[in-house]
């Protein structure tokens, strides 16, 4: 079994068993098709200037948590574009809100590696699956702010990412989980046709580097380190503009 700190309090633990178990997968035919369409058609046609820097910071092997800022629903498409198989040869998995895994959208999400989680009350199964993916050396995407914020400012990070990362690292000493901060900035609060995007990928943070103190203190340290990194990435001055736009909020 694996012990993870509870999302409600770091003094409690959640015992993860084989019950309440989730799985996720990446469709072998849908993923290549969507990557090709996004790379050659959707993003070049919809956005104006799309700049990506720091892709050399993404580990091409080993367990990784990508930690992007969350400014639009486009983020879930742009993160794989900037970090996925065309860049690293890897297909990222996603923790997504349960309401985003229903209907037609949900079918695409589930077949592109997404699995549901209730941010307010995470289930044992969703936490366990996140740990399993890291144990298997996968790349997992978690938006540390939780919700979408369109004011351009970094909001308080949720503790769940750090607790999950520390839980995975402690389950297999020497696992080597890395957390990669990613800043996504749009030229409009609601990205419209012709708007510019700037994606900055920072240096990975080693989860094992948080090795002193209690579980709560380690989680606070990792969360603080991630917050500093995201602020540095987001705070760099950039000049982006929006071209003539059709009002199509996404």
N, C-alpha and C positions, 0 to 999 in steps of 0.2 A: 504494500500500500504506500501511498504518497501523502504527506502532510502539507497542506497549504494553509496560509493564514486566511481567516475568514474575511470577506469583504466588509463586514460590519465592524469588527474589532480585531486588532492584531493579537490580542490576548487569547482569542479562541482559535481553534483549528478545525479544518474540515477533513474528515477521513474519506478518502476517495477509494471506492471499491469498484468492482466490475459492473455494478448496477448503475442505472441512469447514464448509460454510455452513449456517446455520440461518435459519428464518423464524418469525415469530409473527403471529397475527392475532386480531382481536376479532370474534366472530360478530355480524352486524348484526341478528339476531333474538333470539339468546340473551341478549346483554348488556342490552338494554332490559327484557327479561322478568325477569332476575335482579335488576337494580337495583330494579325496581318491587316485586318480592316481598320483597326485603330491607328496603326503605324502609318499606313499608306493613304487612308481616306478620311476617317472621322476627325482626328486631331488636326491634321494639316488644313482641312476645310473649315473646321469650326473655330479654331483659335487663330489669333494673329501670330505673335512671336511666342514660341514655347522654348524657354531656356532651362537647361538642366546642368547642374554642376555637382561635382563630388561623387560621381558614380564609382570612382575607384575606391571609395570608402566602404562599399558593400561587400561583405565576405561572400565568396563564391562557394564556400563549403561551411558546414557546421551550423549549429542552431543559432538563428538570428530572429530578433524581434524588431521589425520596422516600426518606428514611432512617429507618424506624421502629425502635423497640425491638421485641424479639420475645419475647412472653410466652405466646402461645397460638396454636393453629392458627386461631382466630377472627381473628387479625390480618390474614390475607390477605383476609378478607371485609370487615373494618371499614375498612381503608385505602381501598379504592375507595368505600365508603359515605361516608367523611369527605372525600375529595378528588376523586372521580371525576365522571362526566358530570352528575350532579345538582347539583354544586357549581361545577365549572370548565368543564363541557362537554367534558372530556377523558376518554379511557379509558386508565388506567395499564397499562403492560406490566410483567411480573414475571419476575425471575430466580428460579427455584425449584429446589430439590433434584431431581435426576433421578428419585428414587423417588416423587416426588409427581406425576409426569406419566404414570403408568400406571393402567390400569383405568378405572372409571367416574369416579373423582375426577380422573384425568389428562385425561379427555375434557373435563370442565368447565374445568380449568385451561388447557388448550391453546386452548380456544375463547373464553377470557376474557383472552387476551393473555399467558399464561404460556409460558415456554420453559425447557428444562432446563439445569442446570449442576451439575457435580460440585464442591462447595465445596473438596474436598481437592486435586483435580487438574482445574481448569477447562480445557476444550478451547478451541482456537483459535476454533472456530466460535461458541461461546457468547459469548466476549469480543468477537468481531467484530460479532456481532448487537447486543450492547449498545451498542457505539460507533455503529453504523449508526442505531439508534433515536434516539440523542441528536443525531446529525447531521441527522436528519429532523425535529427539534424535538419529539420525543415525551416523554412522562412515564414514567420508568422507576422501578420499586420495587426496592430492594435492602435487605435486612435486614443492617445492618453488623456485628451481633454474630454472624451466621452461624446459630447454633442457638437453640432456644427455652430461655429461662432463667426459671424460675418463682419465684426468690427475691426479685424486686423490685429487684435491684441491676443497675446497668449493668455489663456485662462488657466485656472488652477487645475493641475494634473490629478487624475484619479489615482489612488494607490494600487489599483488592481494589477496594472502592468508590472510594477516592481515586485509585488507579492508572487505573481505567477512566475516571473523570471527567477526569483530566489527559490521558489518551490521546485522548479525544474533543476536548478543548479544543485540544490541540496539532495535531490533524489539520486543524482549520479555525480559524485564528486569528480571534478575535472571535466565536466561536460563542456564547459567553455561557452556559455550563452553570451551573446553580444546583443546590445541594444543600439540601434542606429537611429539617431534623430534626423527628422526630415521636415524642412519648412516648405510649405506650399503657399504661394501668394498669387492672388489674382488682381487684375487692375480694376475690377468691379466687385462689389459685395455679392451680386448675383451674376456669375459669369454669363456673358452674352456672346453672340456671334462676333468674332473679330477681336475679342479681348486677349490680352497677353497673360502668360503664366510664367512664373519663375519658381523653379524647384531647386532647393539647396539641400544636399545630403551631407551630413556631418560625419566626423570620425566616430567609429563604434565605441561604446562604453562597455567595459568588461564587468559582467555581473559578479564574478568572483573577486573583483577588486573591493567590493563591499564586504569585508570579512571580519569587521569588529562590531561588537555590541549585540543587542538582542535582535530578533527578527524584525521588530518594529523599527528599531534604529537603522538597520540595514536597508529596509524598504524606504525609509525617509531619506537616507543618504542617496540611494539610487534615483529616487524621484527628484531630489534636489539637483543632482548632477544632470539629469535629463532636462529639467527645466532651464538650467543655465545654458546648456547646449542649444536648446530650441530658441531661447531668447537671442543668443548670439547669432544664430542663423537668420532669424526673422528680423533682427534689428539692423542688419547691414542695409545701407541705402541702395535702393534700386530704382530705376526709372522705367516704368511700364505704363502703357497707355491703352486706351480702348478705341478701336476703329469704329466706323459707323456700325450701329448694332440693330439687329432685330431683337425685340424683347422676348427672349425665350429663357426664363430662369430655369435652372436645373438644380 
